[in-house]
Amino acid sequence: MSTSGGCVSRRSFLRGVAIGGGLLALRGLLQAPAATPAAAAAGQSGSISYMAVAEPISDYIRQEMIPPFTSATGIDVQIDTTDYTKLHDKQVLELQGSNYDVFQVDQVWLQSYVKSGFLEPLDTYLATGVAKTDSFFPSVLHARQLTGSQWVLPLSPIPVDYYSRKDVLDAAGLAPADTWDDLLNIAQKTMTKDASGNVTRWGFSTRGEQGNPITWTWLPMLWAFGGQVFDDKMEPVYNDETGVASVEYFKELNQTSAPGWHSAQDVAAAMQQDQATQTTLMSVYNAAMDDPSASKVVGKVEFGEMPTKVKRATMLGLWTLGLNASSSKKDLGYQFIDYLSQPDNARKMALAGVVGATQPAIYQDPQAPRFFPVLGKVLAYASPPPLIPEAD
């Protein structure tokens, strides 16, 4: 796993997760051919361009998914990948033209893309395609409906779930946290120190880096406490009594975490290196806990539902697939979206460890990784980050 400046890069970490999470273990399964797309209509063969993120998900689609699609339809797919930090700006430029037909869209960009007229609504295509919306988790569809239309189809949902050290909890006579109060109690009781008083294992590892990280750590707490960021008139209410209580809880819990404001990679590494008992973190890091090349705690981390207070709540990250409204090859482009969204193909990508599973049936697959059943439960109440209607 390569590093830069002492930190594991996003792409390198996710590549390691994909390998550690299933590619090797499921090699035999993944040799099976992908589900065959419906044959293209006469005269419909050609080529399309797909803009995607430069991560293992795109490498896998290029190598494993596109060849059988092209063989079955005659449609050649040119995939252009860009680093996540640059992808949005590049898409905004290209969506004003017709150079690209299909886009991998982060859910947080969708509202502005729809308002700008960049995306083609998919309702008509869904009526005739193989993939059907009723095969997906409602949470990954309802969160993406704007103005009554289905603008994208989900490619990879990434919820936040709860990680705990089963061996440490067992030794202390504790069960994994069911409530946020349980989590704090565990964090306080499982911190360990050496003879000099230095902490050797923290009770919790807080993802608190500015921006997305701290937001994704705190919002599940706010929601679980019964709070909201905005009311139904989009007036901010996060600083009400409930919101303040959630922040006070966050502050107390953070006293059981190593000093500093940590990234997702920092938190994952703390769990892997036996430096923390618990965390809440995106599901893309689940498999990394069992990667023997990077983890000292293989088989010792248990994955669970998010703790409850008034209710259970969690964040949902979501990659989606959208069709360029300016494309002159919309029918061809949708065939590709439909192909990746069909249950057998969604299953193949999920079991390869490169996407989160979009469809409930995949989480019960006997071939699925050990953490999949929990994620299936978590997705039932996962919510996307709140978006401001006036945002660009």
Secondary structure, DSSP 8 states (H G I E B T S, - for coil): --EETTEE-HHHHHHHHHIIIIITTTHHHHTS---------TT--EEEEEEEESSHHHHHIIIIIHHHHHHHH-EEEEEEEE-HHHHHHHHHHHTTSSS-SEEEEEHHHHHHHHHTT-B---HHHHHHSS--GGGS-HHHHHTTEETTEE-EEEEEEEEEEEEEEHHHHHHTT----SBHHHHHHHHHHS-EE-TTS-EEEBS---B--TTHHHHHHHHHHHHHTT--SB-TTS-B-TTSHHHHHHHHHHHHHHTTS-SS-B-HHHHHHHHHTT-BSEEEEEGGGTGGGG-TTT-S-TTTEEEE---BSSSB-EEEEEEEEEEBTT-S-HHHHHHHHHHHHSHHHHHHHHHTTSS---SHHHHT-TTS-TTHHHHHHHTTTEE-----TT--
